[in-house]
Amino acid sequence: MPAKITSSDQEKMVIEICIMKSNSMLDGEELIQSALNEAGQIASKELLNQFDTDGSPIIVGDVKLTSKGLMPKLYQTPHGEIQISRHVYQGYKGGATYCPLDINARIIHSATPKFAKQISHKYSKLSVDEVKNDFESNHSRPISRGYIQAVSDAVGSIAMAKEEHWSYSAPKQTKVVHSVSIGLDGTCLYLRSDGYRIAMVGTIALYDKEGERLHTIYIAAPPEYGKEKFMSHFEQEILDTKKNYPKAIYVGVADGAQDNWTFLNRHTSIQVTDFWHVTEYLSSASEVIFSKRQEQERQLWLEDRCHKLKHLRGAASRILTELESIDQKNLSSEKQEKLNKTITYFKNQKPRLKYYAQVKENLPIGSGVTEAACKTIIKQRLCKSGMKWKERGASIVLSLRCLDRSNRWEQFWEKLNQYGASLA
């Protein structure tokens, strides 16, 4: 017996379903899922109808529109495909049509908002084939690859279009935000038109007085010449964060690239070179100072210098003096190059190697959160085997992933539900 609505009013509907029993628990659960999907289709159809008009003329802007009559359309829901006959409007001069039901119900590319939310969330994490298989296997809901991409593209387009207009509330913190670290980095992404190029990631991490990370906001962008869009978006996020936490200490943390500091100097009161990048240079120098037979001595020297660098005032200057005093006459050209690279790095970064003061105040000294973001935001999704991207497709995925990783996913859908979006 098919599912049916037994009663319905303005507040609720009651649906009767019939589920056949089975000797197999797995088969029985499949029957339950099928019956629930059938009931979901009936309920969705009933619910959608309430967002339509009665066919009377309407005013949109300053234009009067009249109904062309009830016209059928297929809608996609989490439970299956349904057909609705709804009013479609047009001006007396013809032109573009207007469908109040689609606007009022927040339909996105014929998908109900819940279904669009499900598809785009899965697509932000999985390839299109994996999303397709997931819906078929776990939801008994077959959909095409093209439809998955179309809905995700529509949702991502809305997210990108609203980046400058929708502000997201700061996460509620049980602890006071004492410091904020700002970092940016890049990683390679393969574009169909240009081959491998650098995609950018920015992080804004909130810390308490003990140095524990409370929350991170992620910003990412596909490769672009000049990085202007990324920098503009990142800068706006920084300004919004400063409005929320005006008393926090703002620390710029990055590797040694000069263009990073040009940006960070404008937005932070303290700049720190990533501690672990510095230790890598020290490790390289230690291989020059000690032979392979002195591995134990090398390790002790490296641990001691790293400890001093982090915990003793003026340690960077003393280590630099020590490295400069090494006699290079008997060193191979390869070892000379290693040593001189470390010396040059310490000279260039010296103003940003004051780790003693940072550690004492429990301020961040590492860019690990930013480097990890390169992997979790970009590499894990966009750099799977054989993947090649167009700039727009990469932008869509990165926008969706940043919303999710920044704990803004639910806020985005709340805003879409409240305000709608012209692109929808």
Buried (B, 14 or more C-beta within 10 A) or exposed (E): EEBEBEEEEEEEBEBEBEBEEEEEEEEBEEBBBBBBBBBBBBBBBBEBEEBBBEBEEBEEEEBEBBBEEEEEBEBBBBBBEBEBEBBBBBBEEEEEEBBBBBBBBBBBBBBBBBBBBBBBBBBBBBBBEBBBEBBEEEBBBEBEEEBBBBBBBBBBBBBBBBBEEBBBEBBEEEEEBBBBBBBBBBBBBBBEEEEEBEBBBBBBBBBBEEBEEBBBBBBBBBBBEEBEBBBEBBBBBBEBBBEBBEEBBBBBBBBBEEEBBEBBEEBBEBBBBBBBBBBEBBBBBBBBBBEEEEEEEBEEBBEEBBEBBBEEEEBBEEBBEEBEEBEEEEBEEEBBEBBBEBBEBBEEBEEBBBBBEBBEBBBBBBBBBBBBBBEEBBBEBBBEEEEEBEBEBBBBBBBBBBBBBBBBBEBBBEBBEEEBBEBB
